[in-house]
Amino acid sequence: MSEKFEVGTVVTGKVTGIQPYGAFVALDDSTQGLVHISEITHGYVKDINDHLKVGDEVQVKVLSVDEAAGKIGLSIRATEEAPERPAAPAKKAPKKRQAAVKAGTNDSSEGFNTLKDKLQEWIDQSQREDLIKK
């Protein structure tokens, strides 16, 4: 098998069967390989039937030859030039958020207290004998 088809060679084959995962291509009377769905064309392929049908003649590149399993991996995509990708738009810098400021002051002891405000309270608690575990 590998004498006929070496990895990297491009050959003409005929589509003999289509499955959801790929297309089978006959390379000669006794040798067949698989074009995986990801190797059909550049870009996303939802349905292989939109790109190929049984009986189509296709150019394929041999990607792999597994003598022991008798499998040949093929690619149609590798025989085509990749389409140019459009230039990605420049990313905008993320907007910075400003904290909301409440009008007026509230002297309540509820809510958020800064560490500075709590520090003296913690020091006083740490010095109380009735709170120290023995």
N, C-alpha and C positions, 0 to 999 in steps of 0.2 A: 504494500500500500504506500509506504513512504517513498519508494523509488519513483512512483508516478507523481505524487503530490508532496512537495516540500513546503515547509512553513515559509510564508512570505511570497509565494508565487500567486499570480493572478490568473484565473482560468474562467472559461465560460461554462455555465451549467444551466440546467433546466429545473424549474420548480416542480417537484413531484407531489408535495403535500404541504398543507398549512395547518398548524396547531396554534392555540392561544399563546404559546411560549416561543414560537419560532417557525421557520420554514425549512423543509427538507429540500435539498438541491442535489440532483444527480450530476456527478462530474463526468462519468462515463457509464458504460453498460453495467458495470459491477460495483461502482463506488458511489456512495452517497454521503453527504455531510449535512450539518445543521447550521443554519443562520439564526442565532438567537435573536429575539425581538429587539434587544438593545443594539444589535448590529445591522438592522435593516436600513436605517437612514440616520442622518444627523437630526437631533431633536427627539421629542417624545413621540412614541408610536403607541396609540391606544388600541388600534385594531389593525393587524397585519393585512387583512383583506383590503384595506384602503390603499395599500402600497403594492401588493403582489397578488397574483392569481396563479393557479396551477397551469403549467404550460409556458409560463414566461421564461424567456432566456435572460439570464443575468450574469454580470461579471462579478466574481467573488474572489476574495483574497483568503488564502489558507492561513488561519490563525494558529491552529494546533492539530497535531496528528497523534492519536493515542492508539498505538499498534495493539496493545493488549486488549483494550475494550473495543477496538475496531471503529473508533469514532473520529470524525474530522470536524473541527470547528471552523466555520466560515464567517466572512463579513462582507456585506455589500457596501456598508458605510465606508470601509477602509479604501474602497476603490474610487470614492467620490471626494472631491475637494470640499473641505468644510466651508460652510457659508460664513461670510464676515459677520461678526457680531456688531450691532450698533453700539456706538460709544455710550457708556453709562452716564447718566446725568450726574453732575457734581452734587455731592451730598451737602445739604445745608447744616450749618452748625446748630446743635440743639438749643432751643430757647431756654434762657435761664428764668426760673420762677422766683418771684419776689414773695417774701412772707407777708401775710396779711397783718396789718397793724390795727389794733383796736383803738378807737378813739376813747380818751378818758382813762383814768387809772382805777383799779379796783384793789383795795387793800385786804381783801378777804384771805384767810389762811388756807382756803380750799384751792385745789388746782395745782398747777405746776410751781414748784419751788426750786430755786437754784441751789447748787451745792453750797454756795457761800451762806445762804440763809439757813440751811440745815446743819451746817458744820457745828455751830455752837450747841445746838440741841443734842447732837450725837455725843459731843464731848461731855456735856452735863449728864447724859444718861450713862455713859461709861464709868463715871465716877460715883454713881449711886451704889451704895453697898447692898441695898435690897434687890438689885437687879443682877448682881454678880453671882454666877453659879459656883457652888462649892462642892 
